[in-house]
Amino acid sequence: MSSPCMSLHRVSYDPEAHAFRAEVQYLDVTGIRRRMVDFRAPVTSEFHWISRGLRDAALSTAA
């Protein structure tokens, strides 16, 4: 099992949705792919929790 090469870009916070949003870029056999992901959390959340939530959201939607 391989680990995907992934990076987060354009991270922002949507106060109406109470969610962080990011563009995730990852590499697969077809090349570089991009997708938007959301992670619901308060704006006062710690960075490691936000980045882990966005990463987990990206991994759960990658197909």
C-alpha positions as CSV (number, residue, x, y, z in Angstrom):
1,M,0.0,0.0,0.0
2,S,1.4,3.4,-1.0
3,S,1.1,6.7,0.7
4,P,-0.3,9.5,-1.5
5,C,1.8,12.6,-2.2
6,M,-0.6,15.4,-1.1
7,S,-0.4,19.1,-0.4
8,L,-3.0,21.7,0.8
9,H,-3.5,25.0,-1.0
10,R,-5.7,28.1,-0.6
11,V,-6.8,27.2,2.9
12,S,-9.6,29.6,4.1
13,Y,-12.3,29.7,6.7
14,D,-16.0,30.1,5.9
15,P,-17.7,31.6,9.0
16,E,-21.2,30.9,7.8
17,A,-20.5,27.2,7.4
18,H,-18.1,27.1,10.4
19,A,-15.7,25.2,8.2
20,F,-12.2,25.3,6.8
21,R,-11.8,24.8,3.0
22,A,-8.8,23.9,1.1
23,E,-7.7,22.9,-2.4
24,V,-5.9,19.6,-2.1
25,Q,-3.4,18.6,-4.8
26,Y,-2.3,15.0,-5.0
27,L,-0.4,12.8,-7.4
28,D,-1.8,9.6,-8.8
29,V,-1.1,7.5,-11.9
30,T,-2.8,10.0,-14.2
31,G,-0.9,13.0,-12.9
32,I,-1.6,15.9,-10.6
33,R,-5.3,16.0,-9.4
34,R,-7.1,18.8,-7.5
35,R,-10.2,18.8,-5.4
36,M,-11.8,21.0,-2.8
37,V,-12.4,19.7,0.7
38,D,-14.1,21.0,3.8
39,F,-13.5,20.4,7.5
40,R,-16.0,21.7,10.1
41,A,-14.2,23.3,13.1
42,P,-14.2,26.5,15.0
43,V,-11.9,29.2,13.8
44,T,-10.0,29.0,17.1
45,S,-8.9,25.4,16.4
46,E,-5.3,24.4,16.6
47,F,-3.3,24.1,13.4
48,H,-2.5,20.4,13.7
49,W,-6.1,19.6,14.2
50,I,-7.2,21.6,11.1
51,S,-4.5,20.2,8.9
52,R,-5.3,16.6,10.0
53,G,-9.0,17.2,9.4
54,L,-8.4,18.6,5.9
55,R,-6.0,15.7,5.1
56,D,-8.5,13.1,6.3
57,A,-11.3,14.7,4.3
58,A,-9.1,14.6,1.2
59,L,-8.1,10.9,1.8
60,S,-11.8,9.9,2.3
61,T,-12.8,11.5,-1.0
62,A,-9.9,10.4,-3.1
63,A,-10.9,7.6,-5.5
